[in-house]
Amino acid sequence: MEPEKLRMRIGIEAQRVFRKEKHGMDFVAIELIRHLQKLDTENQFYIFINEGKDRTCIEETENFKIVVFDAAYLVWEQLLLPQKVKEYKLDVLHCTSNTAPLFLSVPLVVTIHDLIYFENYPLFQSGYTSYQRFGNMYRRWLVYRLVGKAMRIITVSNFERDNFKDHFAQLDMQKLKTVYNGVSDHFKPTHSEKQLTAVKERYALPDQFVFFMGNTDPKKNSFNTILGFLKASAQLPESCKLIVADFNTDQQALLVREKEWIKYGDRIQSIGYVLNTDMSALLGLAEALLYTSRRESFGLPIIEAMASGLPVITSTTSSMPEIAGKAAIQVDPENNEEIAKALVNLLTNIELRKELIHLGIERAKEFKWMLSAQKTLAIYKECE
C-alpha cells in the first residue's frame, strides 16, 4: 500500500486585511483566500495577519489556520514573519502585496501588483506625502532584491508583466505569471430597494450623480477628472453631481483657481471612505463611473462597476484598456476637455449607455476569483 502523500504546508501573508478601511490589495488577498478555501481541502494553509479591528472578513476552516501577531509594518514583515515560517514548518510562503521578507528558509511566491515605484514621478513629483514617498522608496529598494530571490512572481495584468521586461532585463520570464483579479459576488446589476435606500441615506447621496474614486495619490488624476466633470456641467442637468470617495483640502485648493469651480463647485460632494459591502449598491445608484487614472496595474473598480451594470469612462493608459476591453469609453487622462466630452456623450446618449451596460456585464463575467485561485494554487505546486 502506497503511503499517503504529505500535504503542502502553505503560508499566505495577508498583513493588512483586518484593518477597518481596506484597499484594493486587501480585497484581492481576501478573495484569494476565500476561494482557495472552497477549492482546496488537501493542503494545510496558514494565513498570517497583523492585528486589526475587522476580524470577520476571513474565517478559519479545517485546513486554514489564521495566525495573528502584532507589530510595526517592517518588524512584522522582515523579522517576525520569517520566524513564523520556520515555526509552522512551511513548504512555501506567498506574500500578496508587493513586498516580502528578504531572508526566508523556504521558496517564496510574491504578488507584485505594480512597478510604479520604479518610475520617476512617484518618487519626485509633487503631491505625494512623506509617508507615500517612504513607501515608494522602500518598495523600490526591496523589490529590486526580491525579484532575484522569488521562485515565482505573480502580477495582475499583461501590461505589468511587460513592465518587468523593461525594469529587469536579466529576469527569467518563466517564473513570472499573470493572474487576473476577479469580481466579488456582491457586485451585481440589481439590488433591493431597501438596500439602495440604506446606502443612499448612509452617504447622503443625491438623486443623480457620477461616481469618482479619487484619493491623494497623484496617479489617481483627481484634478483633471474633477475639472473634466466641472467643464461638462454646463451641458448636464443642474441636479447631476460628482460624488468623490475621497477629496481633500489640497485637491480643492488647486481647483478653486479654475473658473469652472466658481460656477459649478457646489456640484462636487465628498463622501469619504465607502465600505466595500456598500460599493455595489452605490454603483447601482450612479449614472456612470469615472475611472480616469494616469496609471493602474489592473483597475479593479472597472470590472466591479461593469458587473454592477454601470457604464464606465476610463483611460487609454497602462492596464486599463486591457481590462476594460471594448466595454468602456477610453479617454486621455491628461485631457480634461476629452473627459468632459465623453461624460456629456455618455449621459445624453441613451443607446450608448445601454450598449456599454450590456458589454460591461458580459466583460465582467470573464474575471472570476475562482479562476484566480486555481491559477495561484497551480503556482504553489510548482514550488514543491
C-alpha positions in Angstrom: 0.0 0.0 0.0 1.4 3.4 -1.0 2.0 5.9 1.8 -0.4 8.8 1.8 1.2 11.9 0.1 2.1 14.6 2.5 0.1 17.8 2.1 1.9 21.0 1.4 2.1 23.5 4.2 1.4 26.8 2.5 1.7 30.2 4.2 -0.2 33.3 2.9 0.8 36.8 4.0 -2.3 38.9 4.3 -0.9 41.5 6.7 -3.4 44.3 6.4 -6.8 42.5 5.8 -8.0 43.0 9.4 -7.7 46.8 9.1 -11.0 48.6 9.1 -10.5 50.8 6.0 -9.4 48.3 3.3 -8.0 49.0 -0.1 -7.6 47.1 -3.4 -4.8 44.8 -2.5 -6.6 43.8 0.8 -9.7 42.7 -1.1 -7.5 40.8 -3.6 -5.9 38.8 -0.7 -9.3 38.2 1.0 -11.0 36.9 -2.2 -8.0 34.7 -3.0 -8.1 33.1 0.5 -11.9 32.6 0.4 -11.8 30.9 -3.0 -8.8 28.7 -2.0 -10.9 27.6 1.0 -13.6 26.4 -1.4 -11.1 24.9 -3.8 -8.5 23.1 -1.7 -9.2 20.7 1.2 -5.9 18.7 0.8 -3.2 21.2 1.7 -2.6 22.9 5.0 -2.8 26.7 4.9 -1.6 29.3 7.4 -2.8 32.9 7.0 -0.6 35.5 8.6 -2.3 38.7 9.5 -1.4 41.8 11.6 -3.8 42.8 14.4 -6.8 44.9 13.3 -10.4 45.7 14.1 -12.1 43.7 11.4 -11.7 40.0 12.2 -14.8 38.9 10.3 -13.6 39.2 6.8 -11.9 35.8 6.8 -12.9 32.7 8.9 -10.9 29.7 9.8 -11.8 26.3 8.2 -10.4 22.9 8.9 -7.3 23.3 6.8 -7.0 27.1 7.0 -5.5 28.4 10.3 -5.4 32.2 10.9 -2.2 33.3 12.7 -2.4 36.9 14.1 0.6 38.7 15.5 1.0 42.4 16.1 4.0 44.6 15.2 5.0 47.6 13.2 5.0 47.0 9.4 8.7 46.5 8.8 9.2 44.4 12.0 6.2 42.3 11.2 7.3 41.6 7.7 11.1 41.4 7.9 11.6 39.9 11.3 8.5 38.1 12.7 7.1 36.7 9.5 10.3 34.6 8.7 10.1 33.3 12.3 6.5 32.1 11.7 7.6 30.4 8.5 10.0 28.3 10.5 7.7 27.8 13.4 4.9 26.3 11.2 7.4 24.4 9.0 6.1 25.8 5.8 6.9 24.5 2.3 6.2 27.8 0.6 5.2 31.3 1.5 3.1 33.6 -0.7 3.3 37.3 0.0 0.3 39.1 -1.5 1.0 42.8 -1.5 4.2 43.9 -3.4 6.7 43.2 -0.6 8.1 40.2 1.3 10.9 39.2 3.7 14.3 39.3 2.2 15.6 36.2 4.1 13.5 33.1 4.0 14.2 29.4 4.6 11.5 28.3 2.1 10.6 29.1 -1.6 8.9 32.5 -2.0 5.9 33.4 -4.2 5.3 37.1 -4.3 2.5 39.1 -5.9 3.9 42.3 -7.2 0.8 44.3 -8.3 2.7 47.1 -10.0 6.2 48.6 -10.6 5.0 52.2 -10.4 7.7 53.0 -7.7 10.4 52.3 -10.4 9.0 55.2 -12.4 10.3 58.6 -11.6 7.1 60.5 -10.8 6.0 58.6 -7.7 9.3 59.5 -6.1 9.8 63.0 -7.2 6.5 64.5 -8.4 4.7 66.9 -6.1 1.6 65.8 -4.5 2.9 62.7 -2.6 3.0 62.7 1.2 6.2 61.9 3.1 4.6 58.5 4.1 3.9 57.7 0.4 7.4 58.7 -0.7 8.9 56.5 2.0 6.7 53.6 0.9 7.7 54.0 -2.7 11.4 54.2 -1.8 11.1 51.1 0.4 9.3 49.1 -2.3 11.8 50.2 -4.9 14.8 49.1 -2.8 13.1 45.8 -1.7 11.5 44.6 -4.9 14.8 45.0 -6.8 16.2 42.4 -4.5 13.1 40.2 -4.2 12.8 39.6 -8.0 16.0 37.6 -7.9 15.1 35.6 -4.8 11.5 34.7 -5.5 10.8 31.3 -7.0 7.6 32.6 -8.6 6.3 36.2 -9.2 2.6 36.9 -9.8 1.4 40.1 -11.3 -2.1 41.1 -12.3 -2.0 42.2 -15.9 0.0 41.6 -19.0 0.7 45.3 -19.1 2.5 45.0 -15.8 4.2 41.7 -16.9 5.7 43.6 -19.8 7.0 46.2 -17.4 9.1 43.6 -15.7 10.9 43.1 -19.0 11.8 46.8 -19.1 13.0 47.0 -15.5 14.6 43.6 -15.0 16.5 42.7 -18.2 18.0 39.5 -16.7 14.7 38.2 -15.2 13.8 34.6 -16.1 10.3 35.3 -17.6 9.3 31.7 -16.9 8.9 32.5 -13.3 6.7 35.5 -13.9 2.9 34.7 -14.1 -0.1 36.9 -14.9 -3.1 36.1 -12.7 -6.0 38.5 -13.2 -8.2 39.7 -10.4 -11.9 38.8 -10.2 -15.2 40.3 -9.4 -16.7 39.7 -5.9 -20.1 38.1 -5.8 -21.9 41.1 -4.2 -21.2 43.2 -7.3 -24.4 42.7 -9.4 -26.8 44.7 -11.5 -29.8 44.6 -9.2 -30.4 45.4 -5.5 -33.4 45.6 -3.3 -35.0 49.0 -2.8 -34.3 48.6 0.9 -30.5 48.2 0.2 -30.4 51.1 -2.3 -32.3 53.4 0.1 -30.0 52.5 3.0 -26.8 53.2 1.1 -28.3 56.4 -0.3 -29.1 57.6 3.2 -25.8 56.4 4.7 -23.7 58.5 2.3 -26.3 61.4 1.8 -26.3 60.7 -2.0 -28.2 62.9 -4.4 -30.8 61.5 -6.9 -28.4 61.9 -9.8 -24.7 61.6 -9.7 -21.5 60.4 -11.4 -19.0 58.5 -9.1 -15.3 59.0 -8.9 -12.9 57.0 -6.6 -10.3 59.7 -6.1 -7.7 59.8 -3.4 -4.5 61.7 -2.6 -2.2 59.6 -4.9 -1.3 61.8 -7.9 -1.7 58.7 -10.2 -5.5 58.8 -9.5 -5.6 62.1 -11.5 -8.1 63.7 -9.2 -7.5 67.3 -10.5 -8.1 66.5 -14.2 -11.0 64.2 -13.5 -12.9 66.7 -11.3 -12.1 69.5 -13.7 -13.4 67.4 -16.6 -16.7 67.0 -14.7 -16.9 70.7 -14.0 -16.4 71.5 -17.7 -19.1 69.1 -18.6 -21.5 70.6 -16.0 -22.8 73.3 -18.3 -24.3 70.6 -20.5 -25.6 68.4 -17.7 -28.7 68.8 -15.5 -28.2 71.0 -12.5 -29.2 68.1 -10.3 -26.3 66.0 -11.5 -23.4 65.9 -9.1 -20.0 64.3 -8.9 -19.6 62.1 -5.8 -15.9 61.7 -4.8 -14.9 58.9 -2.5 -12.0 61.0 -1.1 -11.5 64.7 -1.8 -9.0 66.6 0.5 -8.4 70.2 1.0 -5.2 70.2 -1.0 -7.0 69.0 -4.1 -9.8 71.6 -3.6 -7.2 74.4 -3.2 -6.0 73.6 -6.8 -9.5 73.5 -8.2 -10.7 76.8 -6.7 -8.3 78.6 -9.1 -10.3 77.3 -12.0 -13.2 79.5 -13.3 -15.4 76.4 -13.6 -15.2 75.9 -9.9 -16.9 79.3 -9.2 -19.9 78.2 -11.4 -20.2 74.5 -10.6 -18.0 73.8 -7.5 -21.2 73.1 -5.4 -21.8 70.1 -7.5 -18.8 68.3 -6.1 -19.6 66.2 -3.0 -17.0 64.2 -1.0 -18.3 61.2 1.0 -15.0 59.8 2.4 -14.4 56.0 2.7 -17.0 53.7 1.2 -17.4 50.2 2.7 -16.8 47.5 0.1 -20.1 45.9 1.0 -21.9 49.2 0.1 -20.0 49.7 -3.1 -22.1 47.7 -5.5 -25.4 49.4 -4.3 -23.7 52.8 -4.6 -22.6 51.9 -8.2 -26.2 50.8 -8.9 -27.4 54.3 -7.9 -24.9 56.2 -10.0 -25.1 57.3 -13.7 -21.5 56.4 -14.6 -18.1 55.6 -13.1 -15.2 58.0 -13.9 -12.0 55.9 -13.6 -9.6 58.1 -15.4 -6.4 57.4 -13.6 -3.0 58.0 -15.1 -1.6 54.6 -14.0 -3.1 51.4 -12.8 -1.8 47.8 -12.6 -5.3 46.4 -13.0 -8.1 48.7 -12.1 -10.5 46.6 -10.0 -13.3 49.2 -9.9 -13.6 49.0 -13.7 -14.9 45.4 -13.6 -16.8 45.9 -10.3 -18.7 48.8 -11.9 -19.4 46.8 -15.1 -20.7 43.8 -13.0 -23.0 46.3 -11.2 -24.5 47.5 -14.5 -22.8 50.8 -14.5 -21.2 52.3 -17.7 -17.5 53.3 -17.3 -15.3 56.0 -18.6 -11.6 55.0 -18.2 -8.2 55.8 -19.5 -6.2 54.9 -22.6 -3.1 54.3 -20.4 -1.4 51.4 -18.6 -3.5 48.4 -17.9 -6.9 50.0 -18.3 -7.5 49.3 -22.0 -6.5 45.6 -21.3 -9.0 45.2 -18.5 -11.9 47.3 -19.9 -11.7 45.9 -23.5 -14.4 47.4 -25.7 -16.8 47.7 -22.8 -15.9 51.2 -21.7 -15.2 54.7 -23.2 -11.5 55.4 -23.1 -10.0 58.9 -22.8 -6.6 60.6 -22.5 -6.5 61.2 -18.7 -4.4 64.3 -19.1 -7.0 65.9 -21.3 -9.9 67.2 -19.1 -11.7 68.5 -22.2 -11.8 64.9 -23.5 -13.1 63.7 -20.1 -15.8 66.3 -20.2 -16.8 65.4 -23.8 -17.0 61.7 -23.0 -19.1 62.3 -19.9 -21.6 64.5 -21.8 -21.9 61.9 -24.6 -22.4 59.1 -22.1 -25.1 60.9 -20.1 -27.0 62.2 -23.1 -26.8 59.2 -25.4 -29.3 56.6 -24.2 -28.3 54.0 -26.8 -24.7 54.3 -25.9 -25.5 53.8 -22.3 -27.5 50.7 -23.0 -24.7 49.2 -25.2 -22.0 49.9 -22.6 -24.1 48.4 -19.8 -24.6 45.2 -21.8 -21.0 45.0 -22.9 -19.8 45.7 -19.4 -21.9 43.0 -17.7 -20.5 40.5 -20.2 -17.0 41.7 -19.9 -17.1 41.4 -16.1 -18.0 37.7 -16.4 -14.6 37.0 -17.8 -12.9 37.9 -14.4 -13.5 35.2 -11.8 -11.9 34.8 -8.4 -12.2 31.0 -8.6 -10.0 31.0 -11.8 -7.5 33.3 -10.0 -7.4 30.8 -7.1 -6.9 27.9 -9.4 -4.0 29.5 -11.2 -2.5 30.5 -7.9 -2.8 27.0 -6.4 -1.0 25.6 -9.5 1.8 28.1 -8.9 2.2 26.9 -5.3 2.5 23.3 -6.6 5.3 24.4 -8.9 7.3 25.3 -5.8 7.1 21.8 -4.3 
